[in-house]
Amino acid sequence: MRLSTFQDGLSTALLPPTTSHPAQAAPWLAALQAQPGFAVYRNTVRKACIDALQANYPTVCALVGEPWFRAAADRFVRDLPPHDGRLMAYGEGFAAFLHRFGPAAGLPYLPGVARLDRCWTESHLATDAPVPDAGWLARQAPEDLAGLCLAPHPAARWAWSEEHPASTLWQRQREGVPMDADLAWQGDGALLTRPEGAVQWMPLPRAGMALMDACAAAQPLALAAASALQTDPGADLSALMAQLLQAGALCAPSPVDKVTP
């Protein structure tokens, strides 16, 4: 037997896919599954996945309570078992799962909170890259600014919730701030960065979201600014750019990262 065949079979036996007609197990695998100790091993693996998901989505867990979360996580693990041995990165797709998870129907803000938990994990695990200092933009020649292409920093993540204050809920839960009754129930967004080796977050308006999206699409600064102003004609672009640079959300372009807008 090839090692890969054994590994694939064992993985399927430990976290079997949820299908109405499961595939017939090979004789050697059926004999393995029939052993009483195998069920213990399977439960241990599933618990490890649920524990990892709970660690990766602490804000969601805090909002719904541990029993509810672990029940939802168990369903997620059955539907989408990990495909990477690094469980710290496990849970991609959990926000989308919550969208279709029946018991979460009465918590429409929960997927947005889950997206921000995922943003934190991705920001924490992202690669390092140099960031320009606060005065970098002021030192650029005015005639060159429009054609500069500023890329998002590898650790920068941003998310907008259209109908629910997911960012405010997420931030208050993370920081231990009470959920007072005067919370404005409207859409909002957040930016997560890692400028000093630790993930930080801050509110980001829709114009900032549009600017980051345009930079991610490799648009020159002139077009990125136009996208931001189209989203919010009253946006203060200078203040917004200063905020993004100070937060470490953008990387300075290389000498060739300049186009004619």
Secondary structure, 3 states (H helix, E strand, C coil): CCHHHHHHHHHHHHCCCCCCCCCCCCHHHHHHHCCHHHHHHHHHHHHHHHHHHHHHCHHHHHHHCHHHHHHHHHHHHHHCCCCCCCHHHCCCCHHHHHHHCHHHCCCCCHHHHHHHHHHHHHHHHCCCCCCCCCCCHHHCCHHHHCCECCEECCCCEEEEECCCCHHHHHHHHHHCCCCCCCCCCCCEEEEEECCCCCCEEEECCHHHHHHHHHHHCCCCHHHHHHHHHHHCCCCCHHHHHHHHHHHCCEECCCCCCECCC
